[in-house]
Amino acid sequence: MLYCLAAVGYTVAMVVRHGWTGALITGLVLLATTVLIAALLVPGLRAIRRRNAELAATRPGCGIVTVQTTLSQAAALAALPDPRRVGTAGPLVYGSTGIELWVLGKDRSLVKRLELPWSAIVDVYPTVVRNFRGTTVPGVRLTLTNGNFQDVIPTYPSELGKQARATKTPVATLLASDISSRRTAVWPRA
């Protein structure tokens, strides 16, 4: 939406400054840019939705949200046959047995990179975490029984994103709350 407003404003400025010819050229360039961006983003978003739906079919009743990995998963990602960089997006699955983090493998299929049973998790809470570039962003921290932690950053939120917009609650807060409630339901010692 913001892009469209900026494009209209820029086009109007070009009409004032260069006349209708300049505005027409500017409008065509902006249209081509919009089509290119959509052509690059839409297939990726569809693939993410498809992979999450495949996981949901094999894990009924589980919560699934796409997250970005952080430095806390660096060792697990480096252990892949085709090592993945920190900062890749993949589904986080949480249900009756615990939490699983999946990433894309070399053949573009999902590979489980992290599996944590509820007994290994002490606490789940929203906080500010560092992404792979070192920038602080809202995320979710899983504190483990061994004193370590795993941070994840929710991205491409589907149902959580809709709920966040409706309730004006940050997505990380909703995700942490959902994970905590599922954990407490099956692991009451929390």
WOVENKA-V528036 format. One record per helix or strand of 2 or more residues. SS is the DSSP state (H for helix, E for strand). FROM is the first residue (numbers start at 1). TO is the last residue. If there is no record, write none. Layout:
{{SS,FROM,TO} {SS,FROM,TO}}
This chain:
{{H,2,58} {E,63,69} {H,71,78} {E,89,94} {E,98,104} {E,110,117} {H,118,120} {E,121,130} {E,136,144} {E,149,154} {H,159,167} {H,171,186}}
